[in-house]
Amino acid sequence: MKDVVALGELLIDFAPVSTDAAGYPTVAAQPGGAPGNFLAALQAYGCTTALIGKVGADSFGRLLTRTLAEKGIETRGVVADPKVFTTLAFVTLDATGNREFSFARKPGADTCLTAGEVDLSLIEEAKVFHFGTLSLTDEPARTATQKAVACARANGKLVSFDPNLRKPLWPDDNAAKTQIEWGLRQADIVKISDEEIDFLWGLSPEEGAQKLLSEYGVQLVYATLGPKGCHFANQNGCGEVESPAGIHVVDTTGAGDIFGGSAMSQFLKTGKAPSALTVSEMRAITRFACCAASLSTQTHGGINSVPAADAVLAIV
């Protein structure tokens, strides 16, 4: 049995490492995609994982699949399709390391996963199923995702969801809101950012977390606050954890995903239901995740930026 199975995009992030006099960047390729980043953190912190998704039958697709396998992530659910290219994302960074994405995805392989290609046996064998919204932007991946979520729920699995809003990938804001709302209503555990809460409802992180608990059936909420830390909540209470001080940020790519995977790794170690966690347990989980995410920003990329457990524990 796997601890966590995720479905979604596996892609190459091209991040700038320098810029010439005319302003053109020199970029470095990094393995990424939110579900891959999420699972890489889980693997680093002692959990077993698998990914369901699609890459192209090309050099980047082979590199990504090999990288997952090297990290210990089960890859039998990753389909290589010769008809489409592996999805690419080009990242631009500002002076503080915050990023903006441009996607080569018209279509990208990740959007072409079909319902018939979803390995349901992986979900049936898992404790937790995790997904985000990039697999909901286009067909046939949207239907594939819906099938996977239905399988998870029918088999009594915990469902984890991260909206991971990328506005350029949606035809308009209403389309994004519709699919995010659907995802939120499927989930037991939600990692959502303060910006996403504002986008959906115009609420504060604290108000958004309470809305998810009271109106959406979510049991455990992590509302991340960027460099400030994270607000957490379940039916037993809520609180806030600050990010560690003194972190020199180079690249925030994947930090939110690494937060989510890190938090999930610590949650699973409790052996409890998400609604049964005490405030002190949520605080400890969130502190570990904030430290892991912060340390990940000191280097480029997503999958390869997950810090070692010892480094995280040293600053928790």
N, C-alpha and C positions, 0 to 999 in steps of 0.2 A: 504493500500500500504506500502511495505517495502522500506526503503531507499536503502539498499544494500543487494543483494543476492550473495553469493560466492559458487563456486563449487571446491571441492578438498579434500585433505587428512585430516583426523582427526586421530590422533595417540597419543601414549604415548611416551613421552621423558623420558628416564632414565638418570638422571644426577648424576655425582659422588658427594658425600658429604664428603667422606674421603677415604683414601687408606691404606691398611695394609702393613706390613713390606715386603711382597713379591711383592707388587705393584698392588694387586687386589683391585678394587674400591668397596666401599659400595655405592649403588645408591638409589636415591629417584625417584619415579614415578611422572611425572607431565603431565597434559593434554596439548596437543599441536597440531601441524600441522599448516602450514602457514595460510590457510584460516580461521581457528578457531581463531588464534591469531589476525588476521586482524579484524575479526568481533567483538571480545571481546573489542578491542579498540574503535570501532565505538559505541558499546553499552554503554561503560563507558562514552562516551562524547556526549550522547543524541540522538543517531540515532537508527533506528529500522532495524533489520537484520534477515537473514535466511541462513542456510547452506544446500547445496546439496552434499551428499557424502555417503560413505558406511563404516560401521564398522562390526566386527564380532558379532554374537549373543553370546557373552561371557561376562565375568565380566568387562573387560576393555572397551568393546563397550558400555555396560550399564553405566559405570562410565562416559565415555566421553559424551554420550548423555545427561545424567543428569546434568553434569557440564554446557553444553551449555544452557540447559533450565534454570538453576539457574542464568546464566548471562543474561538471557532475549533473547537469540538467538533462533529463531524459528527452530524446529527440525523435522518438518513433512517431509522434504526432505532427512532425514538421514535414510538409509536402513540398517537393521540389518540382516546379512546373516549367517546362521548356517554352511555354507560350507567352510568358510574361517576365518582366525584369524584376529583380529584387528591388524593393523600395529604398529610395535614398532621401536623406534629409540633410539640408545644408544649414548650418548653424552660424549665426552672427552673434558676437558678444559685445556688450557695452563695457565701459570702464570698470564696472563693479562685478563683471562676470555673468550678469543676467543675459539670457539668450533669447533669440527670435529664430523661428524655423521657416525655411522654404522647402517644400516637398516636391520631389520628382515622383509623382504618384498618379498618373493619368492613363491607365491605372497602374498601380504598383501591385506586386504579387500579393501583399497582405490583404488587399481588398477583394481578391479573387478566390479566397477560400470558400468552397461550397459546403452545404450542409452534409452532403454525402461523404465529404473528406474528413469530417470531424470524427476523431477516434473516441467514441463514447466510453470505451472500456477504461480509458485513462481517468475520466471523470468519475466513473463508478468505483474506481479503486482509491480515490483521493478523499482526504478529510475536508479540504477546502477547494472551491473553484473561484478563480479570480478573473475579472475582465475589466475592460475600460471602454471608452467610446470610439476610439479610432476604428475598431472593427464594426461600428454601427453607422459609419458615414456613408457607406456604399453597399450595394448588392454585388455579388451574392454573400459577402461576408456578414452582412447584417442578419440575414436569415440563418446562417451558420451559427452565429453568436446566440441568437434566440433559441435555437435548438439545443445548444450546449447548456445554456442557463436552465432551460426546461428540464433537461436531464439531471442537472445538479439538484434542482429543487425537488424533483420527483424521487430522487434517491436520498433525500434528507441531508445533503451536504451543506456546510456553511458556505455562503456566497459573499465574496468580497468584491467591492467595486470602487474604481477610481475614475471620476469623470475625465480627467486629463484633457481639458478643453484646449483644442487647437483651432481657433476660429477660421483660418484660411482653408481648412479642409471641409467646411460646411457651406452649403449654398446660401444660408442666411442664419441669423441668430435663432429664429423660431425653430428651424430644423434641429439645431444643436440642442435647444432646450427640451424639445420633445423627446429626443433619444436619451438625454441625460436623465430626465424625469423617469423614463421607463427603467433605466438602469438602477436608479436609486430605489425604486419600488421593489426590485428583485433582491436587494442586498441585506445581509445581516450586519456586515462591517463595511463602513465607508471611510475612505480617506479623501478629503475634499479640501481645496484651498480657500482662503478668504476671498480671493478674486472670483472664484467660481460661485461661491455663495452670493456675493454681490451681483454677479451676472444673472443668476437665476431669480433671486428674490429681493435684491436690494437690502439685505439684512446684514447685521454684524455676524462675525463667526459664532459668537455665543448664541445668538438668536437662531442662526441657521442650524446649529447642532441640535438645539431643542426642537426645532421644526422637524428635523429628520427623525428624531426619536418618537415624537408624538403623532406625526401625520403620515410617515412613510414606512413604519414598521422596522426601522433600523435599530439594531441593538447596541452598537458601539460606533462612535464617531470620533475621527481625528480630523480637526479643522486646522490645517497648517497655516502659519502666519508669515511665510517667507523667512527672512533672516531673524525674525523675532521669536520663533519657536512654534508651539502648537497648543491649541485648546483641545481637550479631550472630554468626552461625556458618555455616560450610559444612564440607565435608570437609577443607579445608586449615587450619582453625583457627577461633578465635573471639576475641572481645574485647568491650569496652564503651566507649561514648562517652557523656560527660555532656552534658546540655542546657546551652546557654549561660547564663551568669549575668546578673542584672540585668534580666530580662524582667518587665514588669508585666502580669500575666494579667488579662484582662477576661472572656474567654469561650473555653472549650476546645472548643467545638463544631467538629467537622471536623478537629481537629488530627491525630488518628491517620490519617485519610484523606489529609491533605496530606503527612504523613510518608511514607505509602506511595507516593503519586504522585511525590513528590520523589525518593525512593530509586530508584524505577523509572526516572525520567528519567536519573539519573546512571549507573545500571547499564547502560542501553541504550547509553550513550555509550562504554562499554568495548568493546563488540562481542564480549564473551566469553560463554560459557555460565556460568550461576550457580555451577556446581560448580568452575569454573576460576578464580574470583576469588581473589586473594591476600588475606591478612589486611590488608595496607596499603590495598588497593583497597576492601575492605569497610569499613574504618575511614573512608576519605574519603567514600564514599557515605553512610554512616550519619551522619557529622558534618554534611554538607550537609542531609540530611533532618531531623535534630534541630533545626538552626538554622531551617529553613523552617517546621517545625511550631511551634516556640516563637514565632517572630515572628507567626504567624497568630493566636495567642491574644490579641494586643493589640487586636483588634477583634472585632466580632460577626459571626456567620455562618460558613458553610463555603466555598461557591464563591467568594464575594467577599472572603474573608479571605486568599487566597493572596498571599504577599508577592512583590514584584518580585525578579528574580534578582540584581540589583545589591545589594539590601538584604541578601539572604542571604549573598552572597559577601563582603560587608563584615564579617561576624562569623564566618565559617567559620574 
